[in-house]
Amino acid sequence: MNKGGLRKRLLLSHMSVALCSLLFIMLLVNLVMTLSFGKYVENQQKAEAGFLLEDLKTSYTAAGTWPTDILMSISHQAMQRNYNVNIFDAEGNEIWGTGHMGMGMEGVSTPRMETKSATSYAIIKDGQRIGTLKMQGNGGAETLLNRNFLQMFNRLSWGALVLVLAGAYLFSRFIANGLSRPLVEIKKIAGRMREGDLGERVILSRSQTEIEEVGLALNYLADTLQQQEKLRKNLTADVAHELRTPLAAIQSHIEAFQDGIWEATPDKLQVCHNQVMRLVQLVSDLEKLSAAENPMIQLRRESLCLNEVIQDSILAVTGRQDNQSISLVFHEQEKLYMVGDYDRLLQVFVNLLNNAYKYTLEGRIDVGISEDSSGILVTITDTGTGINRDELPFIFERFYRGEKSRNRKTGGAGIGLAIVKAIVEAHGGTVTVHSDINEGSEFKVYFPK
């Protein structure tokens, strides 16, 4: 894990976002201020004119004039707000202006300042026009105010930019450290796994972020690999065990025949024949398993009645059983159809029913079949010895058999359930099991529609 690269990328990304955002905001605000500040000043002028008009209206005398002190006060107010005013009577004759105070527009303007065009407002009282107020703003002053405001805003913006970039730098370092630390740990664990050490695990925090989920997935992968490694070693030992026993029996009998210790009587030859057939059966099971697990398996897909497949499986199994203390009941309500390979499905249910008979000394075996909107479910329940819960995750593995089945009374090489799983999954289905010791087992085979 290149921590420097991660920090660099986060730093550049965060600072680029901050820089672009602030530059865009500054450009947008300057544009808005340039376009709308004049409108703001115009509205401000209208508001100021409203106040002056209200004063002129209320101070208008019955003689049709305004007192001089009122006119001087209005002019003074206008000049304080950087306006020149002229007041006209109803006939349009000028009766007062800021020039009468010796402080007209020319008196307060500087050579660089430009005056804007004057705006006239009618003075209305009791529904009659009694005069006109003409206001003329100082354009240069407005421009100066606008420029000063934008300069102040720009200074604040550049200061904010520096602060944001500093914050982005610190934040990116904090985030990079938070991201890189668990990723480096995950990399170390993955490296140890690559070297064959499957005992290491990633220590996860309580917060379930994406990185913790990666660590959780790596831990799951390590558990799976460790389990598969254990099963691989067990597979080698089991294959050797399955081959050693019949070969040793055959070897001992042949050596005894050669040494003249035994005569080749029919019963002793039958023992050798049985061991050879046992080897043949083991090879046949391995071939079936290899064919079922082949990813290129070609199923002979046809529309079939699953009820008939199960019935044929029951006939095939019960015909070889002589245990009269076990009853088998098939619960069916209607004929259910699916698309699949008849011979391979028959093999699935024959293997499951054989297992049910092997581990059920007395009681019953129930076979049920049902259908819902998503698929067909077949259940095979027995009242046998059951399976230890610790063994349930492994019973579908090749050659796996619990300690209770290591004797030769039940026989088998532990391949049947592996074949069942491979064929069911080739049909897109699933097979699961629930079992308790001395309470029996329940296998569920599900085929989606």
ABEGO torsion letter per residue (X at the ends): XBAAAAAAAAAAAAAAAAAAAAAAAAAAAAAAAAAAAAAAAAAAAAAAAAAAAAAAAAABBAAGBBBAAAAAAAAAAAAAAGBBBBBBBAAGBBABBAAAAGABAAAABBAABBBBBBBBBBBBBGGBBAEBBBBBBBAAAAAAAAAAAAAAAAAAAAAAAAAAAAAAAAAAAAAAAAAAAAAAAAAAAAAAAAAGBAABBBBBBABBBAAAAAAAAAAAAAAAAAAAAAAAAAAAAAAAAAAAAAAAAAAAAAAAAAAGABBBBAAAAAAAAAAAAAAAAAAAAAAAAAAAABAABBBBBBBBBAAAAAAAAAAAAAAABABAABBBBBBBABBBBBBBBAAAAAAAAAAAAAAAAAABABEBBBBBBBBBAAEBBBBBBBABAEBBAAAAAAAABBGBBBAAAABAAAEEAGAAAAAAAAAAAAAGBBBBBBBBBGAEBBBBBBBBX
